[in-house]
Amino acid sequence: MPRINTAFARLSPSYLFSEIASRVRAAQEGHPERPVISLGIGDVSQPLVPAVLEALHKATDEMGSAATFRGYGPEQGYAFLREAILAHDFTARGIALDADEIFISDGAKSDIGNFQELFAQDAVIAVTDPVYPVYVDSNAMSDRCGECADGRWSRILYLPCTAENGFEPDLPDGRPDVIYLCSPNNPTGTVLSRKALERWVDYARENEAFILFDAAYESFIADPGQPRSIYEIEGADEVAVEFRSFSKTAGFTGLRCGYAVVPRKLKAPAGSGMMSLHDMWFRRQSTKYNGCPYIVQRAAEAVFSPAGQAQIGHVLNIYRSTAAVMRQRLAAMGLRVFGGVHSPYVWVQTPGGMKSWDLFDLLLHEAAVVCTPGSGFGASGEGYVRMTAFNSRENTLAALERMSAVL
């Protein structure tokens, strides 16, 4: 009988959102007459916009004709989508990249979870705290994190993000090889300033570290002065990989499409020479991944059309306005609120020093409202809960009314 990868035995027995789903199911079974409203998991509620649907239907019809049928696609994704991404997301912002530095995938979560395979097992990882669980768990599955005690791994450098430091992590005391950054941040909903990003890029260059930059929520940034890509910072293409997603930007949570940018300048030591991370990622993807479906890539291309941009801009404004209402109503309840300005996430401090899971259970059982316990994102998340603006405006207002009655 084969031996298992014992790193899995050191993981928490349940993924955060699986535990939330289990508790919600139990509550619903106990009170089937009371519908639960979720402000927890960050799934979207607005449907795909017409421009995307039209492209999806057209591409589907193409697959029904021998003349236009597509089989296996290019490993990096079709050129039409990579070139559209390059023009809209980077060239238009004065960023010099090449289309072949863009890799299309089924989402940022997959890419972020998989990219750690390129690094040695003894690579030192630094993560902000609180943090999206995939950053840590994917490294733990590769047995890179040591032992876990009280929610912290012995070989990970944690960078606390708190109200005291404005949720901008301080530079580490140790020397990491790989640094995970996310802006706009999940879960805190806050944004790293240009000055903060410059500091991190300078640090990575000086210390020969790589930054894995999660920009899945960049489309929510409304201030033109705020950077939406790490490559707006000089020298970032020498030290940073960027991950983006169509899930929250264009409602592709059910279609699945995202991309990673891996500049050719990124090189790491290998024996007596240097290896290109771009070439390594290409090798990994071409071996283990068969690509995002053609019809989905055509739908993603439509996101960048004039009609697509206008329609998606309208949907994003719905979520932004919902987040603004949440901030206002939650503050009126006497709660301390962060985020929710350039992000769909609102980070709420629990009242009276209450534990995160205790507030979760209170809201679930007394108000039939679901949030996400901050402690599920790391030790520095204790004493907070995350709420999302992705539910419908009607449901969100109803949830806030229920919460007000309880709190």
Stockholm file with secondary structure:
# STOCKHOLM 1.0

chainA/1-407         MPRINTAFARLSPSYLFSEIASRVRAAQEGHPERPVISLGIGDVSQPLVPAVLEALHKATDEMGSAATFRGYGPEQGYAFLREAILAHDFTARGIALDADEIFISDGAKSDIGNFQELFAQDAVIAVTDPVYPVYVDSNAMSDRCGECADGRWSRILYLPCTAENGFEPDLPDGRPDVIYLCSPNNPTGTVLSRKALERWVDYARENEAFILFDAAYESFIADPGQPRSIYEIEGADEVAVEFRSFSKTAGFTGLRCGYAVVPRKLKAPAGSGMMSLHDMWFRRQSTKYNGCPYIVQRAAEAVFSPAGQAQIGHVLNIYRSTAAVMRQRLAAMGLRVFGGVHSPYVWVQTPGGMKSWDLFDLLLHEAAVVCTPGSGFGASGEGYVRMTAFNSRENTLAALERMSAVL
#=GR chainA/1-407 SS CCCCCGGGGGSCSSCHHHHHHHHHHHHHHHCTTSCCEECSSCCCCSCCCHHHHHHHHHHHHHTTSTTTCCCSCCTTCCHHHHHHHIIIIIGGGTCCCCGGGEEEESCHHHHHHHHGGGSCTTCCEEEEESCCHHHHHHHHHTTCSCCEETTEETTEEEEECCGGGTTCCCCCSSCCSEEEEESSCTTTCCCCCHHHHHHHHHHHHHHTCEEEEECTTGGGCCCTTSCSSGGGSTTGGGTEEEEEESHHHHCTTTTCCEEEECCTTCEEEETTEEEEHHHHHHHHHHHHCCCSCHHHHHHHHHTTSHHHHHHHHHHHHHHHHHHHHHHHHHHHTTCCEEECSSSSEEEEECGGGCCHHHHHHHIIIIICEECEEGGGGCGGGTTEEEEESCSCHHHHHHHHHHHHHHC
#=GC SS_cons         CCCCCGGGGGSCSSCHHHHHHHHHHHHHHHCTTSCCEECSSCCCCSCCCHHHHHHHHHHHHHTTSTTTCCCSCCTTCCHHHHHHHIIIIIGGGTCCCCGGGEEEESCHHHHHHHHGGGSCTTCCEEEEESCCHHHHHHHHHTTCSCCEETTEETTEEEEECCGGGTTCCCCCSSCCSEEEEESSCTTTCCCCCHHHHHHHHHHHHHHTCEEEEECTTGGGCCCTTSCSSGGGSTTGGGTEEEEEESHHHHCTTTTCCEEEECCTTCEEEETTEEEEHHHHHHHHHHHHCCCSCHHHHHHHHHTTSHHHHHHHHHHHHHHHHHHHHHHHHHHHTTCCEEECSSSSEEEEECGGGCCHHHHHHHIIIIICEECEEGGGGCGGGTTEEEEESCSCHHHHHHHHHHHHHHC
//
